[in-house]
Amino acid sequence: MDKERVAKIPDGHEMLELIRKRQSDRKYSGQAVEKEKLERILEAGRLAPSACNAQPWRFIVVDNRELLDQLSEAASGNLPGMNAFVSQAPVQIVVVRERPNLLSKIGSTIKDKDYSLIDTGIAAAQICLQAAAEGLGSCMIGWFDEKKVKKILGIPASKRVELIITIGYPAGPTREKKRKPPHEVISFNKY
């Protein structure tokens, strides 16, 4: 690897610190997200790895206030208070799962694993990590009325809307992560 490329990549400690600080933010300041930052966030998702390079995703960026309000209502899932914070985010990225390429689809069938679903999850994670690197907060929303979201954004009925990712400047504190201890989730050489 050339020295210039290595110099620009965060070292292992910096990367782990970024991962430690990234959280699901549920309170946003309302400050607009700069176009350059949003472009880098989307590029991080676009560059995500995928099975057989299928790239089975489409990212719909919503920053129009009227549409944001409609999506926020769809994210409530008809439950008062559910995902109420979504309306505070100045940007929402709707992650649509597209059809994988033939090779990925064949592999999914043979191995009984939906690689396109795994791939969209990887892309979403990269979006959220890049948002954190840009000083922005994010939250992946899986609870929403998919039919309403499709209608609002003109998404074909045959597509799946997997996630809505809120993006914005966080207005809440960074919380301490509560995770299972390493020995409960990590083992070497055997289960």
Protein Blocks (a to p, Z undefined) as FASTA:
>chain_A
ZZklmmmpccfklmmmmmmmpccdfbdehiacdfklmmmmmmmmmmpccehhlopacddd
dfbfklmmmmmmmmnnopghiaklmmmpmbdcddddddddfklmmmmmmnopafklmmmm
mmmmmmmmmmmmnopacdddfbdcfklmmmmnopafkbccfbdcdddddfbdcddddddd
fklmgcehiZZ
